[in-house]
Amino acid sequence: MIRVLFAVFLVSLIFMLVLVAVAGIESTPLVEPARRLSHQDISRIKLLLRQHDPRHLKKQELRTLLLTERDLNLLLEYANPHLLKASGRVDMQPAAMKVQLTVKLPDNPLGGYLNMTADLSDVDGRIHIKRFTLGGLSLPVWLLEPLLLQGHRVMLARFDEYRTAVDAISSYQFQDDRLVVVYQLDPNLVERLKQSGKVFLLPESETHRMLAYHEELARISGQYVSRRISLGKVLTPLFQLAAVRTTESGEPQAENRALLLTLTMYALGMNINRFIDVPLEQPVKSLHLTVLGRHDLVQHYLVSAALTVSAGSGLSAAMGVFKELDDSRGGSGFSFADLLADRAGIRLAEMATATEPQARLLQKRMGDPLLLEKDFMPSIVDLPEGIMELEFKHRYQDLDSKSYRIIEDEIESRLSQCKVYRAQERGTL
């Protein structure tokens, strides 16, 4: 009888979970995709990052972080992984906050979107859920709290960084239209995060892949007398190696990711020993890699690719724009040519790590001995460069302006003509 009752309970629980999931799926999104960032948005994010840089904290210093509704939405948009296909929105209310989230689902007969809403309040310096809805179904808080508490306990037990962050935050409080976070961060945490960052960025399972591409770079670099060579001459043999290794591992996306991360470190002059704690057999000769005759475009191209395979193309695209807007305040100025290189690197990484057929197709395309620079990097002819901030605002107003979008559309058009990316867009896999 006990077994029967347990089976009935288990079946009922599974049925309830399925019912809840189905009830939360809808045909229309609750939250539309985020709009483009303005100059003011970008300046605000950079200011917050500078003000709360943990490297500048004094021991036992108590800090207060004030976040407006727009700040919270910016952080939500900025941190949202591109591949998750999620959109979020925060609405501040008197002494409360509403958080809405929409997740785009794969094609299915039930609907295209999973919509969630949480009404939050602060009690004794802690945030509590007042109401939670999944689609049109309101879930009882008493049912959610034990699940959230158990998840919290698991995170505390398994992740030192999570435990440190929880210990650092003294209180949360809603004040009018702001969220006030009081925290006290141990400066020694910065060094610990650097060390754990090695494992996060390059898990041990990927170390052998990184070493293989490092050794191939050592072999390639030793073939050239001149230090200045085209990026294509390095990409082709690396992707040929990726194709060979894929036949053994069966993981083209993982091989492509390791390739791009290793090559990016090499192009930036970073010692791979900073991330891999193993002795390296071969020293690597430093090459001055170029694309379209410029080394700076290689850096833009590869850094964007590495960021994309590590954190999603949404984050990478945002950081590319941040860099260019920051340059417009001095130095080289805003460059649409650099922005084109950023977008090309993103396109490369998206194809490198998307589906298995796309990842294999990229290996074939990039490993072609007849590969030309124009096949993976469009021309930068007639793209404006060196635009200072005041001139940029006068000519383009902001990132939503028609004049800015015209040039962005031109960049996308040039990318679509590249042989390497063309198959991805037309779906001829």
Phi and psi in degrees as a GROMACS rama.xvg file:
@    title "Ramachandran Plot"
@    xaxis  label "Phi"
@    yaxis  label "Psi"
@TYPE xy
-63.1277  -41.2693  ILE-2
-63.56  -40.3737  ARG-3
-63.886  -45.4145  VAL-4
-62.443  -41.4203  LEU-5
-63.8935  -41.5338  PHE-6
-63.4156  -41.5433  ALA-7
-62.5638  -43.0716  VAL-8
-62.3146  -43.4624  PHE-9
-64.6431  -44.8196  LEU-10
-62.9789  -40.958  VAL-11
-64.0658  -40.4803  SER-12
-64.3446  -45.3442  LEU-13
-61.6228  -41.8182  ILE-14
-61.6647  -41.9703  PHE-15
-64.605  -41.3723  MET-16
-64.4181  -41.9206  LEU-17
-63.5527  -42.5108  VAL-18
-61.5797  -42.9485  LEU-19
-63.1829  -44.623  VAL-20
-62.8729  -43.6292  ALA-21
-65.0733  -39.4198  VAL-22
-65.7616  -25.6502  ALA-23
-84.6759  -8.2257  GLY-24
-89.7633  129.437  ILE-25
-133.654  166.167  GLU-26
-86.6738  -15.921  SER-27
-124.548  146.438  THR-28
-77.7  141.297  PRO-29
-75.8055  -34.0291  LEU-30
-123.023  126.61  VAL-31
-78.9078  157.109  GLU-32
-54.7186  148.568  PRO-33
-63.9989  147.22  ALA-34
-75.7172  171.834  ARG-35
-71.0122  152.796  ARG-36
-78.1688  142.053  LEU-37
-94.8231  172.939  SER-38
-57.7544  -42.5668  HIS-39
-64.3022  -39.3563  GLN-40
-61.5744  -47.5491  ASP-41
-63.8577  -41.8922  ILE-42
-62.71  -38.9463  SER-43
-66.1225  -43.8047  ARG-44
-61.8539  -45.0586  ILE-45
-64.5895  -36.4379  LYS-46
-64.965  -43.936  LEU-47
-61.5447  -41.8584  LEU-48
-64.455  -39.0588  LEU-49
-69.328  -42.6595  ARG-50
-66.7062  -28.7689  GLN-51
-119.633  32.8472  HIS-52
-69.2443  117.587  ASP-53
-62.1855  -20.1744  PRO-54
-68.6503  -19.6441  ARG-55
-102.414  6.99907  HIS-56
-77.6913  142.107  LEU-57
-89.7801  156.867  LYS-58
-59.483  129.852  LYS-59
60.7936  21.282  GLN-60
-74.9338  132.552  GLU-61
-92.7001  124.318  LEU-62
-116.913  150.443  ARG-63
-120.875  123.466  THR-64
-106.43  118.637  LEU-65
-104.782  118.272  LEU-66
-119.813  120.314  LEU-67
-80.4591  174.361  THR-68
-58.8874  -43.3984  GLU-69
-66.6795  -37.021  ARG-70
-59.0283  -46.1931  ASP-71
-63.3448  -39.7553  LEU-72
-68.0045  -36.7026  ASN-73
-63.9159  -46.2474  LEU-74
-63.9804  -36.9396  LEU-75
-64.8147  -44.0708  LEU-76
-68.3521  -40.996  GLU-77
-68.8022  -38.6089  TYR-78
-88.2862  -9.99234  ALA-79
-69.1914  118.608  ASN-80
-61.1825  132.586  PRO-81
-60.5816  -40.9781  HIS-82
-71.7815  -13.9957  LEU-83
-70.7083  -24.4269  LEU-84
56.2601  50.2082  LYS-85
-121.516  149.077  ALA-86
-129.325  137.578  SER-87
-130.684  158.434  GLY-88
-147.842  139.426  ARG-89
-115.156  131.365  VAL-90
-121.006  114.099  ASP-91
-79.4583  139.102  MET-92
-133.132  165.01  GLN-93
-55.7147  114.924  PRO-94
59.2893  25.0791  ALA-95
-158.566  174.205  ALA-96
-152.074  138.157  MET-97
-109.878  128.21  LYS-98
-116.17  125.378  VAL-99
-118.744  139.823  GLN-100
-138.837  134.019  LEU-101
-122.86  127.796  THR-102
-112.653  125.15  VAL-103
-76.9406  125.8  LYS-104
-97.8117  157.545  LEU-105
-62.0915  161.146  PRO-106
-56.1169  130.098  ASP-107
-158.767  160.088  ASN-108
-73.3457  -11.9084  PRO-109
-85.2598  -29.9387  LEU-110
152.025  166.891  GLY-111
-100.579  -5.33786  GLY-112
-139.39  140.585  TYR-113
-105.701  113.15  LEU-114
-106.806  132.277  ASN-115
-133.27  144.42  MET-116
-137.073  133.532  THR-117
-127.803  126.913  ALA-118
-97.5624  121.056  ASP-119
-115.42  151.559  LEU-120
-142.99  165.475  SER-121
-109.185  135.195  ASP-122
-133.646  117.604  VAL-123
54.0368  41.7808  ASP-124
78.8871  10.5586  GLY-125
-127.894  149.978  ARG-126
-88.3482  133.965  ILE-127
-126.54  150.324  HIS-128
-88.6582  122.246  ILE-129
-89.3947  -35.945  LYS-130
-155.575  142.5  ARG-131
-138.384  128.93  PHE-132
-124.541  141.612  THR-133
-119.287  105.351  LEU-134
63.4482  -125.304  GLY-135
-94.919  8.18059  GLY-136
-106.816  124.293  LEU-137
-91.2476  122.808  SER-138
-96.5654  138.561  LEU-139
-66.8101  136.002  PRO-140
-62.3144  -36.6403  VAL-141
-61.9552  -23.2483  TRP-142
-80.7183  -32.6344  LEU-143
-79.7348  -38.2634  LEU-144
-57.8455  -43.9306  GLU-145
-62.5397  -36.1204  PRO-146
-67.3657  -44.2623  LEU-147
-65.0941  -39.5416  LEU-148
-64.4558  -41.4875  LEU-149
-65.9177  -41.661  GLN-150
-60.6271  -40.2365  GLY-151
-61.866  -42.524  HIS-152
-65.8838  -40.0425  ARG-153
-63.4263  -43.9566  VAL-154
-62.7111  -41.4739  MET-155
-62.5174  -38.3953  LEU-156
-75.277  -31.7336  ALA-157
-102.507  -22.4443  ARG-158
-125.792  112.49  PHE-159
-61.6869  -38.8447  ASP-160
-63.9247  -40.4364  GLU-161
-64.58  -43.9526  TYR-162
-62.9007  -40.2491  ARG-163
-65.225  -42.0841  THR-164
-63.6903  -41.9978  ALA-165
-64.127  -42.5141  VAL-166
-65.7073  -31.2292  ASP-167
-73.547  -30.8942  ALA-168
-83.2551  119.728  ILE-169
-82.0215  -41.8127  SER-170
-164.487  156.824  SER-171
-117.648  147.632  TYR-172
-155.45  137.439  GLN-173
-91.9124  121.771  PHE-174
-125.059  106.548  GLN-175
54.8638  -110.464  ASP-176
-105.92  23.5249  ASP-177
-133.281  152.461  ARG-178
-103.182  123.15  LEU-179
-104.491  120.023  VAL-180
-116.523  119.391  VAL-181
-102.896  126.051  VAL-182
-140.909  159.672  TYR-183
-137.574  106.596  GLN-184
-105.497  132.669  LEU-185
-73.8151  119.423  ASP-186
-57.4878  -26.602  PRO-187
-65.5885  -16.5327  ASN-188
-62.5748  -31.6704  LEU-189
-58.1222  -45.5166  VAL-190
-67.4293  -38.6835  GLU-191
-64.6375  -38.4727  ARG-192
-67.019  -34.2518  LEU-193
-61.8317  -43.6897  LYS-194
-67.7326  -44.3872  GLN-195
-69.352  -24.6966  SER-196
-62.6799  -28.5872  GLY-197
-59.2732  -47.1279  LYS-198
-69.0452  -36.5924  VAL-199
-68.1001  -45.792  PHE-200
-74.3818  -42.4279  LEU-201
-128.177  83.7104  LEU-202
-57.9875  156.431  PRO-203
-58.2631  -30.8399  GLU-204
-64.1838  -21.1075  SER-205
-98.2392  -7.52219  GLU-206
-57.4465  -43.6796  THR-207
-65.3105  -31.6214  HIS-208
-68.4067  -45.0963  ARG-209
-59.7277  -41.7139  MET-210
-63.861  -37.8573  LEU-211
-62.6666  -42.5276  ALA-212
-76.1055  -29.2402  TYR-213
-63.5051  -44.4015  HIS-214
-65.7567  -35.2618  GLU-215
-67.8935  -36.9318  GLU-216
-63.6349  -37.9719  LEU-217
-62.4304  -41.7756  ALA-218
-66.2175  -45.0533  ARG-219
-63.1152  -47.6284  ILE-220
-62.5817  -31.2664  SER-221
-71.7771  -11.8051  GLY-222
-83.1923  -14.7515  GLN-223
-109.879  133.686  TYR-224
-78.4635  -46.0008  VAL-225
-76.1725  143.397  SER-226
-83.0245  -19.3904  ARG-227
-97.2215  108.693  ARG-228
-137.806  162.095  ILE-229
-72.1459  143.674  SER-230
-57.4121  -34.763  LEU-231
-59.2087  -32.1132  GLY-232
-70.2165  -17.8309  LYS-233
-96.4932  -39.205  VAL-234
-62.3495  -42.3782  LEU-235
-58.9127  -54.7558  THR-236
-65.7741  -31.0293  PRO-237
-65.2478  -43.1498  LEU-238
-73.4207  -27.7191  PHE-239
-63.369  -42.5352  GLN-240
-63.47  -40.4988  LEU-241
-59.8999  -40.0629  ALA-242
-64.6501  -41.9797  ALA-243
-64.0177  -45.2362  VAL-244
-66.9123  -30.3882  ARG-245
-65.9668  -33.0737  THR-246
-63.3909  -25.1447  THR-247
-92.3797  -43.3025  GLU-248
-86.1689  -29.5231  SER-249
70.4622  17.9788  GLY-250
-126.987  76.0852  GLU-251
-63.4754  -35.5432  PRO-252
-64.7916  -42.2142  GLN-253
-66.0158  -39.3817  ALA-254
-64.3798  -43.7004  GLU-255
-64.2517  -40.0068  ASN-256
-62.6428  -47.7205  ARG-257
-61.3347  -40.4007  ALA-258
-58.5135  -50.6697  LEU-259
-67.6568  -38.311  LEU-260
-66.1458  -44.001  LEU-261
-64.4971  -44.2993  THR-262
-66.0509  -37.4539  LEU-263
-64.2211  -44.8806  THR-264
-59.0704  -41.8236  MET-265
-63.2103  -45.8686  TYR-266
-65.0229  -29.2695  ALA-267
-88.1499  -0.497793  LEU-268
74.6973  22.8776  GLY-269
-88.0203  136.451  MET-270
-77.6949  121.807  ASN-271
-63.5552  -18.5503  ILE-272
-63.335  -19.2374  ASN-273
-66.6935  -20.3252  ARG-274
-119.488  -19.9779  PHE-275
-123.419  116.642  ILE-276
-89.7831  59.5173  ASP-277
-139.579  151.486  VAL-278
-68.7757  141.656  PRO-279
-102.167  132.223  LEU-280
-75.9691  -38.4525  GLU-281
-117.355  130.019  GLN-282
-72.407  149.862  PRO-283
-109.235  124.296  VAL-284
-68.5473  135.3  LYS-285
-77.7646  123.791  SER-286
-110.086  144.772  LEU-287
-94.2795  91.3476  HIS-288
-76.8055  140.732  LEU-289
-133.896  157.631  THR-290
-140.832  131.941  VAL-291
55.2384  30.1393  LEU-292
80.476  6.16632  GLY-293
-125.699  133.857  ARG-294
-77.5011  -33.7501  HIS-295
-64.096  -31.9375  ASP-296
-68.827  -33.1768  LEU-297
-62.0999  -43.4224  VAL-298
-62.698  -45.4525  GLN-299
-60.4896  -45.2053  HIS-300
-62.4427  -50.3427  TYR-301
-76.2299  -38.7292  LEU-302
-62.6343  -42.4204  VAL-303
-63.5283  -39.6784  SER-304
-64.2558  -44.4025  ALA-305
-65.5053  -41.2524  ALA-306
-63.2773  -38.3581  LEU-307
-67.3299  -44.095  THR-308
-71.6911  -17.5165  VAL-309
-96.3576  -33.9751  SER-310
-135.034  -0.0559214  ALA-311
100.406  145.853  GLY-312
-70.3989  -23.149  SER-313
-63.3805  -46.4616  GLY-314
-62.4503  -43.632  LEU-315
-63.0589  -44.5425  SER-316
-61.5808  -41.7933  ALA-317
-63.1707  -43.3464  ALA-318
-66.737  -31.9177  MET-319
-64.1216  -44.0624  GLY-320
-66.7631  -41.3894  VAL-321
-55.2451  -45.7442  PHE-322
-60.51  -44.606  LYS-323
-68.9942  -39.6101  GLU-324
-67.0171  -36.031  LEU-325
-66.0635  -39.3352  ASP-326
-62.9142  -28.3337  ASP-327
-69.7543  -13.8653  SER-328
-85.2171  -3.17409  ARG-329
164.556  170.995  GLY-330
75.7729  -130.396  GLY-331
-79.5425  -18.0279  SER-332
84.8262  169.628  GLY-333
-69.6434  132.398  PHE-334
-128.327  117.481  SER-335
-71.3501  -22.7332  PHE-336
-66.6808  -43.7267  ALA-337
-63.4452  -39.9341  ASP-338
-63.9874  -36.0051  LEU-339
-63.0669  -42.4886  LEU-340
-63.7921  -38.8168  ALA-341
-58.4458  -49.5353  ASP-342
-66.3759  -35.097  ARG-343
-65.2612  -41.6925  ALA-344
-63.2027  -38.261  GLY-345
-64.2679  -44.2323  ILE-346
-61.2998  -42.0665  ARG-347
-59.6712  -47.707  LEU-348
-69.2243  -35.9793  ALA-349
-61.7291  -43.231  GLU-350
-71.1166  -33.1027  MET-351
-66.0294  -29.5737  ALA-352
-125.227  12.2064  THR-353
-75.4973  -103.344  ALA-354
-95.9399  163.591  THR-355
-61.4637  -43.8739  GLU-356
-60.7361  -40.2705  PRO-357
-65.922  -41.4315  GLN-358
-62.742  -41.0922  ALA-359
-68.9378  -38.7906  ARG-360
-63.3136  -39.4891  LEU-361
-62.9253  -41.7948  LEU-362
-58.6437  -41.4911  GLN-363
-66.4203  -45.1817  LYS-364
-65.5074  -49.3842  ARG-365
-74.3028  -22.5476  MET-366
-88.0131  3.71801  GLY-367
-66.9722  123.157  ASP-368
-59.0983  -20.8731  PRO-369
-93.7164  12.1601  LEU-370
-59.1814  133.525  LEU-371
-113.431  158.917  LEU-372
-58.3739  -39.0777  GLU-373
-65.6869  -16.4254  LYS-374
-72.1738  -24.9656  ASP-375
-126.6  -8.39539  PHE-376
-137.673  112.114  MET-377
-68.3932  167.728  PRO-378
-67.8745  147.259  SER-379
-106.303  10.152  ILE-380
-58.3303  132.802  VAL-381
71.9744  8.04812  ASP-382
-86.3568  128.892  LEU-383
-62.3298  141.388  PRO-384
-137.909  164.119  GLU-385
64.5481  33.9587  GLY-386
-88.3955  122.48  ILE-387
-78.7714  166.041  MET-388
-58.3053  -48.9479  GLU-389
-64.2161  -40.3262  LEU-390
-65.8421  -39.4631  GLU-391
-60.7698  -47.0797  PHE-392
-64.399  -36.0808  LYS-393
-68.8679  -41.2302  HIS-394
-84.0893  -34.8609  ARG-395
-120.982  -3.65645  TYR-396
59.9417  -72.2825  GLN-397
-157.336  -174.341  ASP-398
-75.3719  -4.89357  LEU-399
-101.777  -1.90407  ASP-400
-71.1645  154.134  SER-401
-63.1497  -40.8027  LYS-402
-65.2264  -37.4187  SER-403
-68.4362  -42.4103  TYR-404
-64.815  -31.7565  ARG-405
-61.0617  -44.7378  ILE-406
-71.0765  -38.0984  ILE-407
-60.7323  -41.1288  GLU-408
-63.5992  -35.3853  ASP-409
-66.5509  -39.7586  GLU-410
-61.408  -46.131  ILE-411
-64.0885  -36.9582  GLU-412
-63.8879  -42.6957  SER-413
-65.7151  -38.8345  ARG-414
-64.286  -37.7025  LEU-415
-67.4629  -17.6106  SER-416
-87.441  -9.06064  GLN-417
-71.047  133.466  CYS-418
-58.7932  -39.354  LYS-419
-65.0447  -38.9157  VAL-420
-93.6853  -13.9857  TYR-421
-60.2425  -43.1336  ARG-422
-64.0054  -34.9321  ALA-423
-62.4348  -43.4597  GLN-424
-73.937  -36.584  GLU-425
-87.0717  -5.47281  ARG-426
71.5251  23.1068  GLY-427
-88.7821  63.9823  THR-428
